[in-house]
């Protein structure tokens, strides 16, 4: 028994007219008749009595009608669920974003993807960089926005997303505001507000140590808004990307004697199969020139 035979039987049962059933199904009447005959042969009896003006179900036809209706409904439900599952696999995207990545660059990327495929369901989670990397490798994220520190896990493929200068972020009335740039040695006498859990912040402290600059962390927070609030209150300075500092209304100055860079990448797990949504995301990154 094939499902198109069941569908044809149900159409004839509805109209009790082969011609009208064929019209509704948009098939030739001989094709409809042959399908019904094959179904009758399988069920070992006639399903309809065809009279000129009075086609009607036989006793076998009446008995089979509820069973075939249930079978057809179950098949349609199965196809609908399969389509929904396929859409979920293609159209959902879970992105991990590490603390301190900012919003503008990742948001521009993800909005570009949504414009290409409006049916993508997007979930974004922000967490410390080590946690985001672990979750990505564990398969909890499709991709992740990571700040590029010295070491990158060997299983990750990294697609450049953003690249800019790291600066000293300060309040408007801070003594550094009068300078065109901040010498490295002046940072030793200034309380540093650290953005803990952020890979570039940890990398920056290590870089400063290698240059012989002894930075003293006066305050710290794993929340960027708290870091910004402490800086704005004049309690110290923070090392932040220029765009991120300006995004939050902070004054920023370049650092003399070094070219610290802030780089973010879109990371995916090498060898892992990509959904259509993730492929679209990677293609979008490739098409966008890093800042």
Protein Blocks (a to p, Z undefined) as FASTA:
>chain_A
ZZklmmmmmmmmmnopaklmmmmnopafklmmmmmmmmmmmnopafbdcdfklccddfkl
mmmmmmmmmmmmmmmmmmmmmmmmmmmmmmgccddddehkajmlmmmmmmmmmmmmmmbc
cddddddfklmmmmmmnopafbdcddddfbdcfkbccddfbdcdddddddfklmklmpmb
dcfklmmmpccdddehiaklmmmmmmmmmnopacddfbdcfbfklmmmmmmnopaccddd
fklmmmnopacdddehiacdddddddddehiacdfklmmmmmmmmmpccZZ
